[in-house]
Amino acid sequence: MPARAAANSGQTTAVYRVYNHGLHVVDATADYTLTELGYGIRTTLHAGGLMSWFMRMDIQSMAQGHFDHYWVQPVSYESTGFSRGKHRSIVLHYADNMPHVVTLDPKESDREAVPETQLGHAMDTLSAMALLLENVRQTGKCDGNAQVFDGLRLSAMTSHGPFKADVPGSFGQKFKGPALRCDFVGQQEAGFIKDSSHLEVMKAPHPGAAWFQDIPGVGLTAVRVEFEHPKLGQMTAVLDHVPAVQP
């Protein structure tokens, strides 16, 4: 049975624990539906573990779009919630093969604006996630390039693979053993903080990897994701339990 039929008879809900410097810092939930007609994704991020005692974070993001010959045609993206000491909201709509910022609150006047000429065929972060997962499931490959725009920053993303590899066992990894690993690199190209002392770090390429396993009744699923955050360092997300699939 094709992976799509096994995994997308309904909405899939996957819960991840995110670690930084050995500490459980974030709880992340991804609700997603992938069909031949398109995709819908909603993610929620909350401060987790001991960090929830010291830091407030509550962010919900949503994206919708269509698949077109192993590519995506995003329709809309929205991210809202409390982060970095403020309530924040970003809304993107897509037209003419590019994202348009409908809402950006608060505006970040200390950040350079991304030139509209660089936004052609750019997609949001969740659409990029949908593209990677769909291609791995349908083609068995994760080679590709994408321009990713979150409303503030524009980054170039490149992915390669997959490669056969065992899932690392650190951070209480529950899904172990053989997996397909996709390697990726993200590099910010525009939308930098003006006069930032961290400019060289922000401009540098930041590598990461995602391990996929075929979970019965769910299909190929990311069971672990590692990536280098330009400010926070190494981040690791591990799948907490078998995802739920609603009919």
N, C-alpha and C positions, 0 to 999 in steps of 0.2 A: 504494500500500500504506500503511495507517495507520502512523503513527510507532511506535506501541506494538509492532506486529508486527515492524517492522524492528529495533527497539532492544531488545526484551525476550524474544527466543527463549532467552536465557540471561543469565548475570550479566555486567554491564558493569563494567569496571575503568578508572577515569580517574585519571591522575596529574597533580598540580599542583605548581608551584613558587610559594612565597609570599614576597613581598617587603615590607619595611618600611624606610622611609627610604633606599630605593635598594639595600638589602642583601638577599641571599637568606637568609632566616631559617628557613624551615620547608619540609619536603617532606610533601605530603599525598596520600594515596591514598583514593579512594572506590570501594568495591565495592557495586553496587546492582542490585536486580532489581525491576522494576515490572510487575505483571500485573493482569488484571481482578480477581483475587482479593485482591491486596494488594501490600505492598512489604516489602523487607528491605534495610537499608543497614548497611554497616560502613565506618568511616573509621579511618585510622591517621595519626598526626601524629608526625613526628620532626624534631628540630632539623636544619637543612640549611645547606649552604654553610659559610662561616667560622664561623657561629654554633655549628655542631656541635663546634667546638674548645673553646668556652667555656661552653656551656649544655647541660644534659641534659634532654631532653623525649622521652617515649615514651608516647603516649596512644592507646588503642583504644576506639572507641565503636560501639555497635550499637543498632539500633532495628528493630522489626517492627510491622506494623499492617495495617489494611484500608482500602480506598477505599470511600466511600459518597456517591454523588451529588456528585462533585467536592469532597469533603471527606475527612478522614482520621479513622479510629478507631484510635488507637495501642493497642498491646497491652503492649509493654515497651520499656525503654531502659536501657542500661548503659554506663558510661564508667569505664575503669580505666587506671592507668598512673602514670608519674612526671612530676610537674609542680610548679613552684614549690617545689622543694627537698624534696618529700615524695611518697611513694606515695599515690595518692588513688583512691577508689572511690565511685561513685554508681550506685544501681540504683533504677529507677522501675517500678512496675506500675500499670496503669490499671484502674479500676473506677468505675462510676457516673459516667462521662463526666468523670473527673478523674484526675490523676496522684497516686500515693501513694508517698512515699519509703520504700523498703524498707531501703536501705543508704546511709549517708552517713559516710564514714570518710576523714580525721578530721572530726569535727564542728567547725564554725567558730563558736565561742561569741562571737566579736567581730562577728558578722553578725546583723542582724535577721532573724527567722524570717518567711517568707512566710505570711500568714494563709490558712487553708484555704478561707475564703469567697471568696478571689480566684482559686482554682485551677480553677473550673468551666470545662470544655471547653479547658483549656490543653493544649499539646502540647510535646514535646521538640524540640530544634533539628533533629535529623535528620528527624523527621516533618514539620517545617515545610519542609525542603528537598524532601522527596518530594512534598508538596502543591504547591509551586510548579512543580516540573518536570512533574508529571502534568497540571496545569491548562494549562500552556503547550503541552504536546504535544497534549492532547485538545481544548482549546477555542480555542487561539491567544491566550489572554488571561492576564494575571497580576495582575488587580485583585483585591484581597482584604485581609482583616485576620485576625490570629491572635494569641493569647496564648501566649507561649513560656516554658516553665519548664525549667531545666536541673538542678533539684534544689537550687539555691541562690538563683537570681535569677529574677524574673518580669519579662518585657518584653513590650511591645505592638509587634507588627510590622505594618506596612502596606506593600503593594506596589501599583504602578501600571504600566500598559503592556499590551503592549509597544510600543516605538517603534522605527522603522527607523533604524539608526545604524551607522556603521563601527566596527569594533573598534579601540580605541587600540593603537598599535604599540610602546609602551614595554615595558621589562623582557623583551626578547627574545620578544615575542608571535609565535607561529608561525602561529596561525589568525587571519588578517586579513580585511579586506573587509566587505561588508554583513552585518548581523546584526540580531537582535531584542533590544532592550535593555529589561530590566525594572528599574525604579527601586524602591527600598525604603527604609524608615526604621525603625529600631529605637529604642525608648525604654524604659529600665528603669523599672519601677513599684514594685518591692518587692525585699527581700533586700539592702539596702544595708549596707555596713560601718558599724558604730556610730561616731559622732563622726569620720567621715572628713573630711579637709580637701579632698577632691575631690568632695564630695557634689553640688555644682551641675553639675559636668562629667558625673558619672554619671547625673544626672537628665535631662540635655539630650537632645534627639533626635539620632541619629547616622545620616546617610544612607549609601546604598550603591547599587550597580548590578550587574546580571549581564547578560552578553552571550551569546546563544544562537545557534548555527549548526547547520544540518541536515547532519550528517556522514554520508556514505554508509555504509550498513550499521550505523550506530549510532543515528541519529535526532537530534532536537534535543538539543544538549548544551551545557552552560555552558562556554564557551571562555575566559572571563575574569570574575572577580568582584572588585569593589572595594568596600571598606567602611571606615568610620571607627571605629577602636577607641578607646574613651573614654580609655584610658591611653597606648596606644602610637602613636596617630595613624593615618594612612592605611595600610591594608593592601591588597595586590594579589595575587590568585592567578591564575596563567596556566596553561592546559592545556599539558602538556609534549609530548604526542604523541597520535596517534589512539587512542582508547580500544579496549581489547580486549573482544570479546564472545564469551563461551563458550557453546557450544550446549547 
